[in-house]
């Protein structure tokens, strides 16, 4: 059945809270559900399991760590990815380290749920892509789906995982519609997916950039260029084997990511391909990233600040000529 992305997220939350009484939700205005995904949960599960919190991301993120190590499975809705920066110490110094520091005597089953990246033109404080910062934290898993079916399957797996997971929903795809299975299903964290097969170049992306890559690939197909689109789905751990296998087939690699070029997600993918698939490459592995500026409020400038189907297609044409 076709469902909206935000509905798929909502279904995952309902199903996991129904399945496991230790799962609870906390965050700012989660009972109201500013992004719709948490609406209805309080009416069904009550105020003890759906908790509105003060506007203090550091405190909320830390409280969730305490709850996780003492037997609960908290889901923390922090609204926007950039709000995670206010909670960074709890994620990078507490959530990630406790299982290691206690020698495996505890676990930290915790999900931080946020909106990430450009969308409805809400300016620099709400629109920057912060996912690479969390890829650099040991023992934290990082997820960013590109479609409704993946969103539901990945979120259910994240909630059941015994490690901290930062789950990024791209801000602009809540209204995307796609097929979502009616039966119970999970998508393993760390397992990517080939969204379109091709033979001339591998396009690697997550989130909304996967959809831009698919649109660019459809445009390039009419020009005789066959692009393979790899959706990593999970940024950490990421499916390196799937990428390397694709590059072995196509001989070219382009990382497409909305984050900044310097220390961005694409830098990790390109470095790995250059190190481990050098002999398979017909031209240097490359990356297409966002401009290194705060995301503008202006719709016109925002569109110019991040990759789109036209800039992706132009970069592919340049690489295929080499």
Secondary structure, DSSP 8 states (H G I E B T S, - for coil): -EEEHHHHHHHHHHHHHHH-TTEEEEETTTTTTTTSTTTTHHHHH-TTTEEE--S-HHHHHHHHHHHHHTT-EEEEEEEEGGGGGGGHHIIIIIITTHHHHTTTSS---EEEEEEES--S---HHHH---HHHHHTSTT-EEEE-SSHHHHHHHHHHHHH-SSEEEEEEETT-TT-EEE--SS-----TT--EEEE--SSEEEEE-THHHHHHHHHHHHHHTTT--EEEEE--EEES--HHHHHHHHHHHS-EEEEEEEESTT-HHHHHHHHHHHHSGGG-SS--EEEEE-SS---SSHHHHHHHS--HHHHHHHHHHHHT-
